[in-house]
Amino acid sequence: AYRLLKDNGYFILALPNFKSLDAEHYGEFWAGYDVPRHLWHFSKDAIIKISEEHQFRVEQILPLRFDAYYVSMLSEKYKTGKMNFFRAMLIGFKSNSKAKHTNQYSSLIYVLKKTSDLK
């Protein structure tokens, strides 16, 4: 991505956050693990470190608040075999409520800026 971007260009990543409350609640059934699309999962600190190692600066980390509800609906179906809409909405709500204090939302958007300092 670095070579494709112009100087001071932006790279946007949207990634599931395995440290969210809904991930904890659903465990192995959490839809954010979403194999084969997501083969690896990274913490916020790891994304920041990897970004810096590849000459990107993290400009912003933003929540994808509605993902907690969507991922909980999928996870509920994976876990129980049926769609429990109200339970999924409750878990999504709890996840977002906790994340207001911890910033551990179900999914996060990372806004990365290409830096010109080549190491």
MIDO-314546 format. One record per residue: residue number from 1; x, y, z of N, C-alpha, C in turn. Coordinates in Angstrom, 1 decimal. Each point is the difference from the previous one (the first is absolute). Layout:
N
NUM, X, Y, Z, X, Y, Z, X, Y, Z $
...
***
This chain:
119
1, 0.8, -1.2, 0.0, -0.8, 1.2, 0.0, 0.9, 1.3, 0.0 $
2, 1.1, -0.1, 0.7, 0.9, 1.2, 0.1, 0.4, 0.5, -1.4 $
3, 0.4, -0.9, -0.9, 0.5, 0.4, -1.3, -1.1, 0.6, -0.9 $
4, -1.3, -0.5, 0.3, -1.1, 0.4, -0.8, -0.5, 1.4, 0.3 $
5, 0.2, 0.4, 1.3, -0.5, 1.3, 0.4, 0.9, 1.2, -0.3 $
6, -0.6, 1.1, -0.3, 0.8, 1.3, -0.1, 0.5, 0.4, 1.3 $
7, 1.0, 0.9, 0.0, 0.5, 0.5, 1.3, -1.1, 0.6, 0.8 $
8, 0.0, -0.3, 1.3, -1.1, 0.5, 0.9, -1.3, -0.6, -0.3 $
9, -0.1, -1.1, -0.8, -1.2, -0.7, -0.3, -0.6, -0.8, 1.2 $
10, -1.2, -0.3, -0.1, -0.7, -0.7, 1.1, -0.4, -1.4, -0.4 $
11, 0.1, -0.9, 1.0, -0.3, -1.4, -0.1, -1.0, -0.3, 1.1 $
12, -1.2, -0.5, -0.4, -1.1, -0.3, 1.0, -0.1, -1.5, 0.2 $
13, 0.0, -0.4, 1.3, -0.2, -1.4, 0.3, -1.3, -0.1, 0.9 $
14, -0.8, -0.9, -0.2, -1.1, -0.3, 0.9, 0.1, -1.5, 0.4 $
15, 0.2, -0.2, 1.3, 0.4, -1.3, 0.5, -0.9, -0.4, 1.2 $
16, -0.3, -1.2, 0.2, -0.7, -0.5, 1.2, 1.0, 0.1, 1.2 $
17, -0.6, 0.2, 1.1, 0.8, 0.2, 1.2, -0.3, -1.1, 1.0 $
18, 0.9, -1.0, 0.1, -0.2, -1.2, 0.9, 0.0, 0.4, 1.5 $
19, 0.2, 1.2, 0.3, 0.0, 0.4, 1.4, -1.3, 0.6, 0.4 $
20, -1.0, 0.0, -0.9, -1.3, 0.6, 0.3, -0.8, -0.9, 0.9 $
21, -1.1, 0.5, 0.6, -0.8, -0.8, 0.9, -0.8, -1.0, -0.8 $
22, -0.4, 0.3, -1.2, -0.8, -1.1, -0.7, 1.0, -1.1, -0.4 $
23, 1.3, 0.3, -0.3, 0.9, -1.1, -0.3, 0.2, -0.9, 1.2 $
24, 0.1, 0.6, 1.2, 0.1, -0.7, 1.3, -1.2, -0.9, 0.2 $
25, -1.2, 0.6, -0.2, -1.2, -0.7, 0.2, -0.2, -1.2, -0.9 $
26, 0.3, 0.1, -1.3, -0.3, -1.1, -0.9, 1.2, -0.9, -0.2 $
27, 1.2, 0.4, 0.5, 1.1, -0.9, -0.1, 0.3, -0.5, -1.4 $
28, 0.1, -1.3, -0.1, 0.4, -0.6, -1.3, -1.1, 0.2, -1.0 $
29, -1.2, 0.3, 0.4, -1.1, 0.3, -1.0, -0.1, 1.4, -0.4 $
30, 0.9, 0.9, 0.4, 0.0, 1.4, -0.3, 0.2, 0.1, -1.5 $
31, -0.9, 0.7, -0.7, 0.0, 0.1, -1.5, 1.2, 0.9, -0.4 $
32, 0.6, 0.8, 0.8, 1.1, 0.8, -0.3, 1.2, -0.8, -0.4 $
33, 0.1, -1.3, 0.5, 1.1, -0.8, -0.4, 0.0, -0.4, -1.5 $
34, -1.2, -0.1, -0.5, -0.3, -0.1, -1.5, 1.0, -0.6, -0.9 $
35, 0.4, -1.2, 0.4, 1.0, -0.7, -0.9, -0.8, -0.4, -1.2 $
36, 0.5, 0.1, -1.3, 1.4, 0.2, -0.3, 0.3, 1.5, -0.3 $
37, -0.9, 0.9, 0.1, 0.3, 1.4, -0.3, 1.0, 0.6, 1.0 $
38, -0.1, -0.4, 1.3, 0.9, 0.6, 1.0, 0.8, -1.2, 0.5 $
39, 1.2, -0.1, -0.5, 0.9, -1.1, 0.4, 0.8, 0.3, 1.3 $
40, 0.2, 1.3, 0.2, 0.8, 0.5, 1.2, -0.8, 1.1, 0.6 $
41, 0.1, 0.1, 1.3, -0.6, 1.0, 0.8, 1.0, 0.8, 0.8 $
42, -0.2, 1.3, 0.0, 1.0, 0.8, 0.7, -0.6, 1.0, 1.0 $
43, 0.7, 0.2, 1.0, -0.5, 1.0, 1.0, 0.3, 1.4, -0.6 $
44, -0.6, 1.0, 0.7, 0.2, 1.4, -0.4, 1.5, 0.3, 0.1 $
45, 0.7, -0.4, 1.0, 1.4, 0.3, 0.2, 0.8, -0.6, -1.1 $
46, -0.4, -1.3, -0.4, 0.8, -0.6, -1.1, -0.2, 0.7, -1.3 $
47, -1.2, 0.5, -0.3, -0.3, 0.7, -1.3, 0.9, 1.3, 0.0 $
48, 0.0, 0.7, 1.2, 0.8, 1.2, 0.0, 1.5, -0.3, -0.2 $
49, 0.5, -1.1, 0.6, 1.4, -0.3, -0.1, 0.3, -0.4, -1.5 $
50, -0.8, -0.9, -0.6, 0.2, -0.4, -1.3, 0.0, 1.1, -1.0 $
51, -1.0, 0.9, 0.2, -0.1, 1.2, -0.8, 1.3, 0.8, 0.0 $
52, 0.5, 0.3, 1.2, 1.2, 0.8, 0.1, 1.2, -0.7, -0.6 $
53, 0.1, -1.3, 0.1, 1.1, -0.8, -0.6, 0.0, 0.1, -1.5 $
54, -1.2, 0.3, -0.5, -0.2, 0.1, -1.5, -0.2, 1.4, -0.5 $
55, 0.5, 1.0, 0.8, 0.0, 1.4, -0.3, -1.4, 0.6, -0.2 $
56, -0.9, -0.4, 0.9, -1.3, 0.6, 0.1, -0.2, 0.5, 1.4 $
57, -0.7, 1.1, 0.1, -0.4, 0.6, 1.3, -1.5, -0.2, 0.2 $
58, -0.4, -0.5, 1.2, -1.4, -0.1, 0.2, -0.6, 1.4, 0.4 $
59, -0.8, 0.5, -0.9, -0.6, 1.4, 0.2, -1.2, -0.1, 0.9 $
60, -0.8, -1.0, -0.2, -1.3, -0.2, 0.8, -0.3, -1.5, 0.1 $
61, -0.7, -0.3, 1.1, -0.6, -1.3, 0.2, -1.5, 0.3, 0.3 $
62, -0.9, -0.5, -0.9, -1.4, 0.3, 0.1, -0.8, -1.2, 0.2 $
63, -1.1, 0.0, 0.8, -0.8, -1.1, 0.2, -1.0, -0.3, -1.2 $
64, -0.3, -1.2, -0.2, -1.1, -0.4, -0.9, -1.1, -0.5, 0.9 $
65, -0.8, 0.9, 0.5, -0.9, -0.3, 1.1, -1.1, -1.0, -0.4 $
66, -0.5, 0.1, -1.3, -1.0, -0.9, -0.4, 0.4, -1.4, -0.2 $
67, 1.3, -0.2, -0.1, 0.6, -1.3, -0.2, -0.3, -0.9, 1.2 $
68, -0.1, 0.5, 1.2, -0.2, -0.8, 1.2, -1.4, -0.7, -0.1 $
69, -0.9, 0.6, -0.6, -1.4, -0.6, -0.2, 0.1, -1.0, -1.1 $
70, 0.6, 0.3, -1.1, 0.0, -0.9, -1.2, 0.8, -1.2, 0.4 $
71, 1.2, 0.2, 0.6, 0.9, -1.2, 0.3, -0.7, -0.8, 1.1 $
72, -0.7, 0.6, 0.9, -0.8, -0.8, 1.0, -1.1, -0.8, -0.6 $
73, -0.7, 0.5, -1.0, -1.0, -0.7, -0.6, 0.6, -1.3, -0.7 $
74, 1.1, 0.2, -0.7, 0.6, -1.1, -0.7, 0.6, -1.0, 1.1 $
75, 0.6, 0.5, 1.0, 0.6, -0.9, 1.1, -1.1, -0.8, 0.7 $
76, -1.1, 0.7, 0.2, -1.2, -0.7, 0.7, -0.4, -1.2, -0.8 $
77, -0.1, 0.2, -1.3, -0.4, -1.1, -0.9, 1.1, -1.1, 0.0 $
78, 1.3, 0.4, -0.1, 1.0, -1.0, 0.0, 0.0, -0.8, 1.4 $
79, -0.3, 0.7, 1.1, 0.1, -0.6, 1.3, -1.2, -0.9, 0.2 $
80, -1.2, 0.4, -0.3, -1.2, -0.7, 0.4, -0.7, -0.7, -1.2 $
81, 0.4, 0.3, -1.2, -0.6, -0.6, -1.2, -1.3, 0.7, -0.4 $
82, -0.4, 1.0, 0.7, -1.2, 0.8, -0.3, 0.2, 1.5, 0.2 $
83, -0.8, 0.7, -0.6, 0.1, 1.5, 0.1, -0.8, 0.5, 1.2 $
84, 0.7, 0.5, 1.0, -0.7, 0.6, 1.2, 0.3, 1.5, -0.1 $
85, -0.8, 0.7, -0.7, 0.2, 1.4, -0.3, 0.1, 0.9, 1.3 $
86, -0.9, -0.3, 0.9, 0.0, 0.9, 1.2, 1.3, -0.3, 0.9 $
87, 0.4, -1.2, 0.1, 1.2, -0.3, 0.8, 1.2, 0.6, -0.7 $
88, 0.1, -0.1, -1.3, 1.1, 0.6, -0.8, 0.0, 1.5, 0.2 $
89, -1.1, 0.6, 0.0, -0.1, 1.5, 0.2, 0.5, 0.4, 1.4 $
90, -0.4, -0.8, 1.0, 0.4, 0.2, 1.3, 1.5, -0.1, 0.2 $
91, 0.6, -1.0, -0.6, 1.5, -0.2, 0.1, 0.7, 1.1, -0.7 $
92, -0.5, 0.4, -1.2, 0.5, 1.1, -0.7, 0.0, 1.3, 0.8 $
93, -1.2, 0.2, 0.6, -0.1, 1.2, 0.9, 1.0, 0.0, 1.1 $
94, 0.1, -1.1, 0.7, 0.9, -0.2, 1.1, 1.5, 0.3, -0.4 $
95, 0.3, -0.6, -1.2, 1.3, 0.2, -0.5, 0.4, 1.4, -0.3 $
96, -1.0, 0.7, -0.6, 0.3, 1.5, -0.3, 0.0, 0.8, 1.3 $
97, -0.9, -0.4, 0.9, 0.0, 0.8, 1.3, 1.3, -0.2, 0.7 $
98, 0.6, -1.2, 0.1, 1.3, -0.2, 0.7, 1.1, 0.7, -0.8 $
99, -0.1, 0.0, -1.3, 1.0, 0.6, -0.9, 0.1, 1.5, 0.2 $
100, -1.1, 0.6, 0.4, 0.0, 1.5, 0.2, 1.1, 0.3, 1.1 $
101, 0.3, -0.9, 0.9, 1.0, 0.2, 1.0, 1.3, -0.6, -0.3 $
102, 0.0, -1.1, -0.8, 1.3, -0.7, -0.3, 0.5, 0.2, -1.4 $
103, -0.8, 0.6, -0.9, 0.3, 0.1, -1.4, 0.3, -1.3, -0.7 $
104, -0.5, -1.1, 0.5, 0.1, -1.3, -0.6, -1.3, -0.4, -0.7 $
105, -0.2, 0.8, -1.1, -1.2, -0.3, -0.8, 0.1, -1.3, -0.8 $
106, -1.1, -0.5, -0.5, 0.0, -1.3, -0.7, 0.9, 0.1, -1.3 $
107, 0.0, 1.1, -0.7, 0.8, 0.2, -1.1, 0.6, 1.5, 0.0 $
108, 1.2, 0.1, -0.5, 0.6, 1.3, 0.1, 0.5, 0.4, -1.4 $
109, -0.1, 1.3, -0.3, 0.6, 0.6, -1.2, 1.3, 0.7, 0.3 $
110, 1.1, -0.4, -0.7, 1.3, 0.6, 0.2, 0.2, 0.9, -1.2 $
111, 0.3, 1.3, 0.3, 0.3, 0.9, -1.1, 1.5, 0.2, 0.1 $
112, 0.8, -0.5, -1.0, 1.4, 0.0, 0.0, 0.5, 1.0, -1.0 $
113, 1.0, 0.7, 0.3, 0.6, 1.0, -0.9, 1.4, -0.4, -0.4 $
114, 0.3, 0.0, -1.3, 1.3, -0.4, -0.4, 1.0, 1.1, 0.4 $
115, 1.1, -0.4, 0.6, 1.0, 0.9, 0.4, 1.2, -0.1, -1.0 $
116, 0.8, 1.1, 0.0, 1.1, 0.0, -1.0, 1.3, -0.5, 0.6 $
117, 0.0, -0.2, 1.4, 1.2, -0.5, 0.6, 0.3, -1.4, -0.3 $
118, 0.9, -0.3, -1.0, 0.4, -1.3, -0.3, 1.0, -0.5, 1.0 $
119, -0.1, -1.2, 0.5, 1.0, -0.5, 1.0, 1.0, -0.8, -0.8 $
***
